[in-house]
């Protein structure tokens, strides 16, 4: 453990995704800056039984990456988490030695864990009338299954925790992993999230909550409309994103490419209502991240917003940003990439952190697509419809807020090449 005067710098050296916008960083970069939508009519056998027939599916076939036995004992959430962990380590060009395994850990966020395995069990019991479940049902469906599978895949023996704070889960995982490194408890961390909730029962539960978007009458891909006056709700998505975090010293010693530095993390709970956020609560989270970074609010140039496209969230987040940044709120840019990749719930924060890093790397701001009818209450620069090239981008923020009230804000800094 380090004392306060010798805290370690935390840098990001590896990135990987499985997402509705592609399963490689190259594909994600191309699609997110081109304003491509990954939202479509749901391709499942039960779609006709749904009221909401749209989703943001990841085109991920586990048979392309695992043996039949290997993927048969993993829920889809764990399959994606293991795959992105492998690819993130490759991207970081990281060799995990026996010594490093003890100084390396895994912090993973997920909202509902193995939803597919839970639903399969219920179907066998209550629909098919069977009196026996698969032996691995508990092990596949528990929330920490994905993090455990990642540890087993790489034989990592350091800290391993699963964070479950609904939509902010993976942002919390990344923030807490950065703290672990900063204070000397680990040299390297795999941090991110995974979620796959596109099952019949889960979607019906979300329908009952009445927060899902209506399908756009002209084009299903235009159904997510953050900050728009005609927004109708969120679109469920699935996927995984994983980041390799290291001490600056460790990364430099091995000659790693550094994609960004995590300089600030804040988390708070607004303790107002299970589904209704408050601007003050969200502002508290943002203030905490700025204080952690030791950064003036005016230094932030871009915010990847939580931006769910629900009536309440978008107006509340806009108010929170204005409360924190004052006049500067009208000078910075804000966008919701959920307009393209939907809401990945427990994996959302990690995917949006990756996109924020891509913004830093490219000096380019991803757009909020489908924003053609702005809400007068949402009056900031939301980078409408088309990505924006900027001369220089040094500091960005990624916001994640959640049912239950737990928010997380990450502040990322460009590292000069």
C-alpha positions as CSV (number, residue, x, y, z in Angstrom):
1,X,0.0,0.0,0.0
2,X,1.2,3.5,-0.9
3,X,0.9,6.5,1.3
4,X,-1.0,9.6,0.0
5,X,2.2,11.3,-1.2
6,X,3.3,8.5,-3.5
7,X,0.1,7.5,-5.2
8,X,0.6,5.7,-8.5
9,X,-0.6,7.1,-11.8
10,X,-3.2,4.8,-13.5
11,X,-3.0,4.4,-17.3
12,X,-5.0,2.4,-19.8
13,X,-3.0,0.1,-22.1
14,X,-5.6,-2.3,-23.6
15,X,-9.1,-2.1,-24.9
16,X,-11.6,-4.6,-26.2
17,X,-15.3,-4.8,-26.9
18,X,-18.2,-7.0,-28.0
19,X,-20.9,-4.5,-28.9
20,X,-23.8,-3.7,-31.2
21,X,-21.3,-1.5,-33.1
22,X,-18.7,-4.1,-33.7
23,X,-16.5,-6.6,-31.9
24,X,-13.2,-4.9,-32.5
25,X,-11.8,-1.5,-31.6
26,X,-11.3,-0.8,-35.3
27,X,-15.0,-1.5,-36.1
28,X,-16.2,0.4,-33.1
29,X,-14.1,3.4,-34.0
30,X,-15.4,3.4,-37.6
31,X,-19.1,3.0,-36.6
32,X,-19.3,5.3,-33.6
33,X,-17.8,8.2,-35.5
34,X,-19.8,7.5,-38.6
35,X,-23.1,7.7,-36.6
36,X,-24.0,4.1,-37.4
37,X,-27.0,2.6,-35.4
38,X,-26.7,-0.9,-34.0
39,X,-30.4,-0.8,-33.1
40,X,-32.7,-3.1,-35.2
41,X,-35.7,-5.4,-35.0
42,X,-34.8,-8.1,-32.5
43,X,-33.7,-11.3,-34.2
44,X,-35.2,-14.0,-31.9
45,X,-37.8,-16.7,-32.0
46,X,-40.0,-14.9,-29.5
47,X,-40.0,-11.4,-31.0
48,X,-43.7,-11.7,-32.0
49,X,-44.6,-12.1,-28.4
50,X,-43.1,-8.8,-27.5
51,X,-44.6,-5.3,-27.4
52,X,-41.1,-3.9,-27.8
53,X,-39.5,-5.6,-30.8
54,X,-36.3,-3.5,-31.0
55,X,-32.9,-4.0,-29.4
56,X,-29.2,-3.5,-29.9
57,X,-27.9,-7.0,-30.3
58,X,-24.2,-7.9,-30.5
59,X,-23.3,-10.2,-33.3
60,X,-21.3,-12.6,-31.2
61,X,-21.2,-16.4,-31.8
62,X,-19.4,-18.2,-28.9
63,X,-18.7,-21.1,-31.2
64,X,-16.3,-18.9,-33.1
65,X,-14.2,-18.5,-30.0
66,X,-14.6,-21.4,-27.6
67,X,-14.9,-25.2,-27.7
68,X,-18.4,-26.5,-27.4
69,X,-17.8,-27.7,-23.8
70,X,-16.2,-24.4,-22.8
71,X,-19.1,-22.3,-23.9
72,X,-21.7,-24.7,-22.7
73,X,-20.8,-24.1,-19.1
74,X,-20.8,-20.3,-19.5
75,X,-23.7,-18.0,-19.7
76,X,-23.7,-15.6,-22.7
77,X,-22.6,-12.8,-20.3
78,X,-19.6,-14.8,-19.2
79,X,-18.8,-15.8,-22.7
80,X,-18.5,-12.2,-23.8
81,X,-16.5,-11.2,-20.7
82,X,-14.0,-14.0,-21.2
83,X,-13.6,-13.1,-24.9
84,X,-13.1,-9.4,-24.3
85,X,-10.6,-10.2,-21.5
86,X,-8.5,-12.2,-23.9
87,X,-8.7,-9.5,-26.6
88,X,-7.9,-6.7,-24.2
89,X,-4.8,-8.5,-23.0
90,X,-3.7,-9.1,-26.6
91,X,-4.4,-5.4,-27.3
92,X,-2.2,-4.4,-24.4
93,X,0.6,-6.8,-25.6
94,X,0.7,-8.0,-21.9
95,X,2.4,-11.1,-20.9
96,X,1.0,-12.4,-17.6
97,X,3.9,-13.9,-15.8
98,X,3.5,-16.0,-12.6
99,X,4.7,-13.1,-10.6
100,X,2.3,-10.7,-12.3
101,X,-0.7,-13.0,-11.7
102,X,-0.4,-12.2,-7.9
103,X,-0.3,-8.5,-8.5
104,X,-3.1,-8.4,-11.1
105,X,-6.8,-8.5,-10.5
106,X,-10.3,-8.4,-12.1
107,X,-13.1,-5.9,-11.3
108,X,-16.2,-6.5,-13.4
109,X,-19.6,-4.9,-13.5
110,X,-22.9,-6.5,-14.4
111,X,-26.5,-5.7,-13.7
112,X,-28.2,-9.1,-13.7
113,X,-25.5,-11.7,-14.2
114,X,-26.5,-14.8,-16.1
115,X,-30.0,-13.9,-17.2
116,X,-30.0,-16.4,-20.0
117,X,-29.2,-19.3,-17.6
118,X,-31.8,-18.2,-15.1
119,X,-34.5,-18.0,-17.8
120,X,-33.5,-21.4,-19.3
121,X,-34.0,-22.9,-15.9
122,X,-37.4,-21.4,-15.5
123,X,-38.4,-22.6,-18.9
124,X,-37.3,-26.2,-18.1
125,X,-39.2,-26.2,-14.8
126,X,-42.4,-24.3,-15.6
127,X,-42.9,-24.5,-19.3
128,X,-41.5,-27.9,-20.2
129,X,-42.5,-29.5,-16.9
130,X,-39.0,-31.0,-16.3
131,X,-38.0,-31.7,-12.8
132,X,-34.3,-31.2,-13.2
133,X,-32.0,-28.4,-14.2
134,X,-28.6,-28.4,-15.7
135,X,-25.9,-29.1,-13.0
136,X,-24.2,-25.8,-13.8
137,X,-27.3,-23.6,-13.5
138,X,-26.3,-21.9,-10.3
139,X,-22.6,-21.5,-11.4
140,X,-23.7,-20.0,-14.7
141,X,-26.2,-17.6,-13.4
142,X,-24.5,-16.1,-10.3
143,X,-23.5,-12.5,-10.7
144,X,-19.8,-13.2,-10.1
145,X,-19.7,-16.0,-12.7
146,X,-18.2,-13.7,-15.4
147,X,-15.4,-12.4,-13.2
148,X,-14.6,-15.8,-12.0
149,X,-14.5,-17.2,-15.5
150,X,-12.0,-14.5,-16.5
151,X,-9.8,-15.3,-13.5
152,X,-9.8,-19.0,-14.4
153,X,-9.0,-18.2,-18.1
154,X,-5.9,-16.3,-17.2
155,X,-5.1,-17.9,-13.8
156,X,-5.1,-14.5,-12.2
157,X,-4.9,-14.7,-8.4
158,X,-5.1,-11.1,-7.3
159,X,-8.3,-9.2,-6.2
160,X,-11.5,-10.3,-7.9
161,X,-14.7,-8.5,-7.3
162,X,-18.1,-8.0,-9.1
163,X,-19.9,-4.7,-8.9
164,X,-23.7,-4.7,-9.3
165,X,-25.0,-1.1,-9.2
166,X,-27.4,-1.5,-12.2
167,X,-26.5,0.8,-15.1
168,X,-23.4,2.2,-13.4
169,X,-21.9,-1.2,-12.6
170,X,-19.0,-1.2,-15.0
171,X,-18.1,2.4,-14.5
172,X,-17.9,1.7,-10.8
173,X,-15.7,-1.3,-11.5
174,X,-13.3,0.8,-13.6
175,X,-13.2,3.5,-11.0
176,X,-12.6,1.2,-8.1
177,X,-10.0,-0.7,-10.0
178,X,-8.2,2.6,-10.7
179,X,-8.2,3.3,-6.9
180,X,-6.8,-0.2,-6.2
181,X,-3.8,0.5,-8.5
182,X,-3.4,4.1,-7.3
183,X,-3.0,3.0,-3.7
184,X,-0.6,0.2,-4.5
185,X,-2.8,-2.9,-4.0
186,X,-2.2,-4.0,-7.6
187,X,0.0,-3.3,-10.6
188,X,-2.4,-4.3,-13.3
189,X,-6.2,-4.7,-13.4
190,X,-8.7,-6.0,-15.9
191,X,-11.7,-3.8,-15.5
192,X,-15.0,-3.5,-17.4
193,X,-18.4,-5.1,-17.7
194,X,-20.6,-7.6,-19.4
195,X,-24.4,-7.9,-19.8
196,X,-26.8,-9.9,-21.9
197,X,-30.4,-9.3,-21.0
198,X,-32.1,-10.0,-24.3
199,X,-34.3,-12.8,-23.1
200,X,-38.0,-13.1,-23.3
201,X,-38.6,-12.8,-19.6
202,X,-36.2,-9.9,-19.0
203,X,-37.6,-7.9,-21.9
204,X,-41.2,-8.5,-20.7
205,X,-40.1,-7.2,-17.2
206,X,-38.7,-4.1,-18.8
207,X,-41.9,-3.6,-20.8
208,X,-43.8,-3.7,-17.5
209,X,-41.6,-0.9,-16.2
210,X,-42.7,1.2,-19.1
211,X,-39.2,2.7,-19.8
212,X,-38.5,1.0,-23.2
213,X,-38.6,3.1,-26.4
214,X,-41.3,2.9,-28.9
215,X,-40.2,1.7,-32.3
216,X,-39.7,4.6,-34.8
217,X,-42.5,4.4,-37.3
218,X,-40.2,4.9,-40.3
219,X,-37.0,3.2,-39.2
220,X,-36.3,0.9,-36.3
221,X,-32.7,2.1,-36.2
222,X,-33.8,5.6,-35.2
223,X,-35.7,4.5,-32.1
224,X,-33.2,5.8,-29.5
225,X,-33.5,9.6,-29.4
226,X,-31.6,11.0,-26.4
227,X,-32.2,14.7,-25.6
228,X,-34.9,14.9,-28.3
229,X,-38.4,16.3,-27.6
230,X,-39.9,13.1,-29.1
231,X,-37.8,10.6,-27.1
232,X,-39.8,7.7,-25.8
233,X,-37.4,5.6,-23.7
234,X,-34.3,3.5,-23.8
235,X,-33.4,0.6,-26.1
236,X,-31.9,-2.5,-24.5
237,X,-28.5,-3.6,-25.7
238,X,-26.0,-6.3,-24.9
239,X,-22.2,-6.6,-25.0
240,X,-19.0,-6.4,-23.0
241,X,-16.1,-4.0,-22.8
242,X,-12.8,-4.6,-21.0
243,X,-9.9,-2.3,-20.2
244,X,-6.4,-3.1,-19.1
245,X,-5.3,-0.7,-16.3
246,X,-1.7,-0.4,-15.1
247,X,0.5,1.8,-13.1
248,X,2.3,4.3,-15.3
249,X,5.6,2.9,-14.0
250,X,4.7,-0.7,-15.0
251,X,3.4,0.3,-18.4
252,X,6.5,2.4,-19.2
253,X,8.9,-0.3,-18.0
254,X,7.5,-2.8,-20.5
255,X,7.2,-0.2,-23.3
256,X,3.4,-0.4,-23.5
257,X,1.3,1.8,-25.7
258,X,-0.7,4.1,-23.4
259,X,-4.2,5.1,-24.6
260,X,-5.3,7.4,-21.8
261,X,-4.8,8.1,-18.1
262,X,-7.6,7.8,-15.5
263,X,-7.2,10.9,-13.3
264,X,-10.6,11.2,-11.6
265,X,-13.4,9.0,-10.3
266,X,-16.4,9.9,-8.3
267,X,-19.4,7.9,-7.1
268,X,-22.4,8.9,-5.0
269,X,-26.0,7.8,-4.4
270,X,-28.8,10.4,-4.6
271,X,-31.0,8.4,-2.2
272,X,-34.2,9.9,-3.7
273,X,-36.2,7.2,-5.5
274,X,-35.4,3.8,-6.9
275,X,-36.0,5.0,-10.5
276,X,-36.1,8.8,-10.3
277,X,-32.7,10.5,-10.3
278,X,-32.1,14.0,-9.0
279,X,-29.9,16.7,-10.5
280,X,-28.3,17.3,-7.1
281,X,-27.4,13.7,-6.8
282,X,-25.9,13.5,-10.2
283,X,-24.0,16.8,-9.6
284,X,-22.5,15.3,-6.4
285,X,-21.1,12.4,-8.4
286,X,-19.6,14.8,-11.0
287,X,-18.1,17.1,-8.3
288,X,-16.5,14.1,-6.6
289,X,-14.8,13.1,-9.9
290,X,-13.5,16.6,-10.4
291,X,-12.2,16.8,-6.9
292,X,-10.5,13.5,-7.2
293,X,-8.8,14.7,-10.4
294,X,-7.8,18.0,-8.8
295,X,-9.3,19.6,-12.0
296,X,-11.2,22.8,-12.6
297,X,-14.6,22.2,-14.2
298,X,-13.6,24.4,-17.1
299,X,-10.9,21.9,-18.1
300,X,-13.5,19.3,-19.2
301,X,-14.1,19.5,-23.0
302,X,-16.4,16.6,-23.6
303,X,-18.9,14.5,-21.6
304,X,-20.1,11.1,-22.7
305,X,-23.5,11.4,-21.1
306,X,-25.5,8.6,-19.5
307,X,-28.2,9.9,-21.9
308,X,-30.8,7.0,-21.8
309,X,-33.4,8.8,-23.9
310,X,-36.0,8.6,-21.1
311,X,-37.9,11.8,-20.4
312,X,-36.6,12.2,-16.8
313,X,-33.0,11.1,-17.2
314,X,-32.0,13.4,-20.1
315,X,-33.6,16.5,-18.5
316,X,-32.1,15.7,-15.1
317,X,-28.6,15.0,-16.4
318,X,-28.7,18.3,-18.4
319,X,-29.7,20.2,-15.3
320,X,-26.9,18.4,-13.3
321,X,-24.3,19.4,-15.9
322,X,-25.4,23.0,-15.9
323,X,-25.4,23.0,-12.1
324,X,-21.8,21.9,-12.0
325,X,-20.3,23.6,-15.0
326,X,-22.3,26.9,-15.0
327,X,-21.6,29.0,-18.1
328,X,-19.0,26.5,-19.2
329,X,-21.8,23.9,-19.7
330,X,-22.6,25.8,-22.9
331,X,-19.0,25.6,-24.1
332,X,-18.3,21.9,-23.7
333,X,-19.8,19.2,-25.9
334,X,-22.0,16.4,-24.6
335,X,-23.2,13.3,-26.5
336,X,-25.1,10.1,-25.8
337,X,-23.7,7.2,-27.8
338,X,-26.6,5.1,-26.5
339,X,-28.4,6.6,-29.5
340,X,-26.3,4.2,-31.5
341,X,-25.5,1.2,-29.3
342,X,-28.5,1.2,-27.0
343,X,-28.3,0.7,-23.2
344,X,-26.0,-2.1,-22.2
345,X,-27.0,-1.8,-18.6
346,X,-24.2,-3.2,-16.5
347,X,-21.7,-3.0,-19.4
348,X,-22.8,0.5,-20.5
349,X,-20.2,2.5,-18.5
350,X,-17.3,0.4,-19.7
351,X,-18.3,0.6,-23.4
352,X,-18.8,4.4,-23.0
353,X,-15.4,4.7,-21.3
354,X,-13.8,3.0,-24.3
355,X,-15.6,5.4,-26.7
356,X,-14.4,8.3,-24.6
357,X,-10.9,7.1,-25.0
358,X,-11.4,6.8,-28.7
359,X,-12.5,10.4,-28.7
360,X,-9.3,11.4,-27.0
361,X,-7.2,9.4,-29.4
362,X,-8.9,10.9,-32.5
363,X,-9.6,14.4,-31.3
364,X,-13.1,13.7,-32.4
365,X,-16.5,13.7,-30.6
366,X,-19.0,11.0,-31.3
367,X,-22.5,12.2,-32.2
368,X,-25.9,11.9,-30.6
369,X,-27.8,10.6,-33.6
370,X,-31.5,10.9,-34.2
371,X,-31.5,14.4,-32.6
372,X,-33.6,16.4,-35.0
373,X,-36.3,17.7,-32.7
374,X,-34.4,19.1,-29.7
375,X,-36.1,19.3,-26.3
376,X,-36.1,23.0,-25.1
377,X,-35.2,21.7,-21.6
378,X,-32.1,20.0,-23.1
379,X,-30.3,23.0,-24.5
380,X,-26.6,22.0,-24.5
381,X,-24.3,21.1,-27.4
382,X,-25.2,17.4,-27.8
383,X,-23.1,16.9,-31.0
384,X,-26.3,16.3,-33.1
385,X,-26.2,13.7,-35.7
386,X,-22.7,14.2,-37.0
387,X,-19.3,13.6,-35.3
388,X,-17.3,16.7,-34.6
389,X,-13.6,17.1,-35.2
390,X,-11.8,19.3,-32.6
391,X,-8.3,20.8,-32.7
392,X,-7.3,19.3,-29.4
393,X,-8.9,17.1,-26.8
394,X,-7.2,16.7,-23.5
395,X,-9.8,15.9,-20.8
396,X,-13.1,14.0,-21.1
397,X,-15.7,12.8,-18.7
398,X,-17.9,9.7,-18.9
399,X,-21.1,9.7,-16.8
400,X,-23.1,6.6,-15.7
401,X,-26.2,6.9,-13.5
402,X,-28.4,4.0,-12.4
403,X,-31.7,2.7,-11.0
404,X,-31.1,2.6,-7.2
405,X,-29.4,6.0,-7.4
406,X,-25.7,5.1,-7.7
407,X,-23.8,7.3,-10.1
408,X,-20.2,7.1,-11.3
409,X,-18.1,9.7,-13.2
410,X,-14.8,8.9,-14.8
411,X,-12.3,11.6,-16.0
412,X,-9.8,10.6,-18.6
413,X,-6.7,12.4,-19.8
414,X,-4.8,12.2,-23.0
415,X,-1.2,11.1,-22.7
416,X,1.1,12.9,-25.1
417,X,2.6,10.6,-27.6
